[in-house]
Amino acid sequence: MVDNRMASMVDTLSPTERTRVRRAPDRAATDPALLRAVLDEALICHVGFVDDDTPVVIPTAYGRDGDLVYLHGSTGSRMMRHLATGAPVCVTVTLLDGLVLARSVMHHSMNYRSAVIFGTARAVTDPAERMHAFEVITEHLVPGRWADARHPNRREAAATAIVALDLTEASVKLRTGGPNDDEQDLDAGTWAGVLPITSHVGTPDADAHTPPGVAPPPYVTGYTRPSHSTGNSG
């Protein structure tokens, strides 16, 4: 088998004309570790492309392996058919950490971490890499699940398209901290600050076919997402 996965890791996020942060450039990050952390914590990405002169953005699950992002979908999916041709694509991921309530409406903001990836996707056709991609995506969503669940059979795998996108051209932007009010508004007597936003995992709810007495596995009862919320203020 020829392994098409990237052998090396991106060591810096060097801005290109497409990834350069022009609005509030002080919020840009150049450490690729932060890019990987954002991708690892989030569950959904949005895939943007142009099909028949029409812009389209599709939310979907994904998985990261080193400096590759794997996307999958039905072979009948417009998105997957389009990406498999090597057409340009833009993948975005956003984590919302809080609402920033300022004394002035114009200074309200959000604390967030976001990633934008540009490139062209590669159709994954090698059977071993395809099965690896299934595992990567499954483990991204629920670490530990791949070992417990049935793996795709030949029919299911044949009905699924997989593409890979590398992180060579990507940017990260983030905001932390409180409001940046104008000095004349500081004595207004209005409450201002940050309303934190976090994801909450509920109690596992077994389906009707789970035998009585079969408890949810530890990776379900103790489910969390990786967390890395640090960065610039402003």
N, C-alpha and C positions, 0 to 999 in steps of 0.2 A: 504494500500500500504506500502511496505517496502522501505524506502528511502535509496538507496545505495550511495547517495552523501556523500562526506567526511564531517564529523561534525566539524573537527578541521582544522586549517590552519598550514602549515609548518612554523616553527618559525626560522629556520636557514637552509642554504644550506650546509650541512655537506658533504664534499667530500667523494666519494667512489672511488674504483679503476677505475670505468668507467667514473666518472665525474671529477676526479682530473685534474686540468689544469696544464699540464706539460711544455708547451711552453709559455714563458712569464707569469709565475704564478702571477705576480704583477697585471695583468689585470683581475684576477678573482674577482668576487663579491660574498659575502656570504649573502647579505640581500635579503630575498625572495621577498620583495616589489619590488625590481628591476626586478626580474624574472617576476612577474605579470605585471609590467609596460611594459616590452618588449612584452609580449604576447598580452597585450591590445592594443598596438599601431600598431603592424603588422597586415597584412591581410591574408598572405599566410604562411603556414608551409610546410615543406618537411618531408614526412614520409618514413623512411628507414626500410626495413625488408629483410629477405632472404626467397625466395620462390623457392623451387626445386633446392637448391644449387646455386641460382642466386641472387646476390644483386640487389635490386630494390629500387628506390627513387621516390616518387610520390608527386608532389605539390598539395595542397588542402586547402580549407577553413576550419576554425575551430572556436570554441568559448570557452571562459574560464568562468567557474562558480566556484568561490572560488579557491580551489586547484585541480579542475578537468578540463581537456581539453576534449571537445567533438569533435569527427570527424564523418562525415557522408558521405554516398555514396550509389550508387546503390547496391542492394543485389547481383547483378551479378558481382560486382567489385572484381577483384582478391585481391586488397588490403584489402577490407572490409571482405571478406571471410577469409583471412589469419589472420587478427587481431582478429577476433571474436573467433579464436581457442585458444587465450591466448599466441600466439607466441611472442617472444621478439621483441620490436620495439624501434626505436630511432626517435624522432621528433625534428626537428631543426627549429629555426626562426632567421632571421638576418635582422637588420635594418642598412642601410648604411647611415652614417651621413656626410661623406666627403672623398675626395681624398687628401692624404698628399703628397705634392710634395717636395722632398728633393733635395739637391744639388748633391747628389750621387744617381745613379739609385738603388743601393743596399739598400738605406734607404727610398725609397718610401714606402708608407703604406696607410692604410685606417683608418678612424675613424668609429667605428661601435659599435653596441650592439648585442650580440647574445645569444641565449639560446639553450641548448641541454637537452632533456628529455629522460631518459631511463625507460623502464618498460614493463609491459604486459597490454594490453588493456582488458577492460571488455565489453562484449556485453551488450548493453542496451535493455532490453526486456519489462520492465514495461511500459505500455501505458502512464501513467502520466509523468514518467521521460523522455520518448521519446519525448513527446510534449514539455516538458520543454527544452530539448536539441535543438529542432528545434528553439525555441524562443531564446535561448542563442546564437546560431550560427547566426541567422538573426540579432539580436541586436548588435552582435559584428561587423558585416559588416556595418550596417546602423542603428544606434540607433534611435528608434522611428518607424521603419518600421513595426514591428510586429503588432502594433495596427491598421495599415492602410491596410495591405495586407491580402488576403484570406489565412487561415491556411490550412495545408495539410489535404486532405480528406483521407478516409480509404484506398482507392486504392493507393494513392501516398505514404502514410505512410508505407503501406505493402511492397512497392517496394524499400524502403530506409532502409539501415542498419545504425545503430549508435553504436559507441563504446566510452568508456570513459577511459581516461588515467590520473592517478594522478601525482602530481608534487613531489612525495617523493624523487626521485632520479634525480636531475637536477643540471645544472651548468649554470652560466652566465659569459660571458667574454666581455670586452669592452675596447675601446681605445678612448681617446680624446687628444686634444692638437696638437702641431705642429711637424715638423720633428725633428728627432734626428740625426743630421749630425755629422760626425767626425770633430774634432776641426780644422784639416788642410784644411777642405773644406769651412769653414765659410767665408773666405775672397775671395771666387771664383768669386764674382760679379754676381752670378746667382740668379734669383728670386726663392724664396722658400716660402712655406706656405701651407695653407689649402684651397681647393676648396670645399665649403659646398655643400652637396647634400640634397635636400628636395623633398617631393612629392607635386605635384601641382594638385588641383582639378579644373576641367574645369567648364564651364557654363552648367547647366542642359539642356538636349536636349530631349524634350517630343517626344513620339512615335506617329504614325499616328492615334492611337485609343484614345488618350487623348482628351476629348472634348475641343473645343475652350473656352478660359477663365478660364480653370482650372489651377491654378498656382501650381508650385512645392511647396511642404510643407517646412516649415522652416528647418526641419532636413536635407533637400536636399540642399537648397540654402545656408545654413550655415554649410555645412558638413566639419568637421575637424576630425583628428585622435588625440587621447590622446598623449601628448608629454612629455617625461622624458629623456632628454639627459644630463646625468651627469656621472662622473666617473673618473677613473684614467688616467693619461697621461703617454705616453711612448710607 
